[in-house]
Amino acid sequence: PSIDLSGGSFVGAKFISSDLRGAIMVEADFDGADFTTALLDGAHLSHSTAQSARFTGASAVLAAFNGADLQGNHLVPTCFIKADVSHADFTGAQLSWSSFTDARAIGAWLTNVDAEFIKMTRADFTDADLATCVFKNLDASEVIFDGAHLGHTMIIGPGDISFASFAGADVTGLMF
């Protein structure tokens, strides 16, 4: 049976190394919580808040974070492979070494992110806001950035944007 933490307040809670696979955590408050090395595969954190939380080394494969507020999070490294992070807010989050491979990130906010060795391979960032970011050694091959806002973002060092799509994207000031 799944754990249901929906609608609860877990401010500052410690979920270190917890097995929360498949947990229902919708519209809950996890501000400042610690999910270090937690297993969140298949969990549903849609429309939850987790500002300044720690997800260091957490696994969130096939998890749903759509509409979640993850501003200022420490996500180094976090695995969002095949996760739905559409309309999630990662503003100012630390995302180095994280993976969004095959993720759905439509309309997500990743503004003011400074990250290195981030993998976005085959992810869908349609209409996402990735403005004023610094990505070092970015793997964004086959990513869909259609309609995305990448204004004043820097992509530094060896990386891969082969077969990425930027149709209708705002790339004003984008630097490679």
C-alpha positions, 0 to 999 in steps of 0.5 A, a space after each residue: 500500500 502507498 503512503 499518503 502524506 497529501 495536504 500535510 505540513 512536514 516543514 523541516 522533516 527528515 526523510 533521509 534514506 526513506 523508501 517513499 516509492 509510490 507515495 502520494 504527497 500532493 499539495 503538501 508542505 515540505 519546505 526545508 525538508 531533507 530527502 537526502 538519498 530517499 527513494 521517491 520513484 513513482 511518488 506524486 508530489 504534484 503542487 507541493 512546496 519544498 522550498 530550500 529542501 534537500 534532495 541530495 542523491 535522491 531517486 525520483 524516477 517516474 515521479 510527478 513533481 508537476 506544479 511543485 515549488 522547488 525553489 532554492 533546493 539542493 538537488 546535487 545530484 538528483 535523478 528525475 529520469 522520466 519524471 514529470 516536472 512540468 510547471 515545477 519551479 526550480 528557480 535558484 536550485 542547485 542542479 549539478 550532476 542531476 539527470 532529467 533524461 526523458 523527463 517531461 518539463 513543459 513550462 518548468 522554471 529553471 531561472 537563475 540556475 548554475 549547474 554543471 554536468 546536468 543531463 537533459 537528454 531527450 527531455 521536453 522543455 517546451 515553453 520552459 523558462 531557462 533564462 539567466 542560467 549557466 550550464 557547464 558541460 550540458 548534455 541536452 541532445 535531442 531535447 525539445 526547447 520549443 517556445 522556451 525562454 533561454 535569454 541570457 543563458 550561458 552554455 559553457 564547456 564541452 557539451 552536447 546539444 545535437 538534434 535539440 529543437 529550438 523552434 520558436 524559442 527566445 534565445 536572445 543573448 544565449 551564449 555558447 
